[in-house]
Amino acid sequence: MKYIECRRKWKARFALRRDILKEFLAEFLGIFVLILFGCGSVAQAVLSKGALGEPLSIHLGFTLGLMMAAYIAGGVSGAHVNPAVTLAMVMLGKISWKKFPVYVAAQFLGAFAGACCVYFLNYDALMEYSSGEFIVTGENATAGIFASYPAKHLSTLNGFLDQVAGSAALILCILAITDSRNIGAPKGMEPLCIGLIILAIAVSMGLNCGYPINPARDFSPRLFTAMAGWGWNVFRAGGCWWWIPVFGPMVGGAVGAAIYFLFIELHHAEPKQQEENNGQQKYEIITLS
């Protein structure tokens, strides 16, 4: 009884009343968990020199990170945890334009906090691995734990198209999974399905630069590394690569939203017509049986 009474008092005193503040905190915590599990899995693979991690474990880290982020924030903010997703939802009228800067701010701040946490959790291992010298590129580089860097074969144009395509695929699949007028996913299973999208992208589009496909996930940890000892070379490396995983996913988000709308959502039957079609199908099934 004391616990219940105490909980009521805390709720009455501290519970947020405005939805936008609740959504801000949900987006912040969601992407924090994504970075914690995703970049944490990269840190474990790199700092153990492959003994406790490999590409597949990294893919699973980001997959499970996104899945848990969706469970944490899905019922409050929709668990966008990605400015490209928020842009797509705004374009399709699923959330207001007024919420866009709030969601994006929460995502960038949450990703920064997640990078801080990964850094401090792995600080001793990082110092032992690097001997206190934080390298951005090369054989013993550690900046890639936090942000993406292009493969040697990758051109700027190819890298930009890579991010556009990967982000468009992400948005396209998310919209299909959450579309109640399509097959959709069973209630409560949406986070699992969305996590599997990341796994699919990881194993099919990770060759060029490691599938960042999220401006907040890439930029905020990169900014953290610049401030934490790697220096501003994190923004100059790869021919000033940093802007590609920021702007590419935003373009891809718009493209993915437009494709799903033009190819699928635009052609959904109106609710009344859909009910008539469903009734007709049921009648046909009865008569055929």
Summary of the structure (lengths in Angstrom):
residues: 289
radius of gyration: 21.3
end to end distance: 57.8
largest distance: 76.4
contacts: 980
relative contact order: 0.14
helix: 73%
strand: 0%
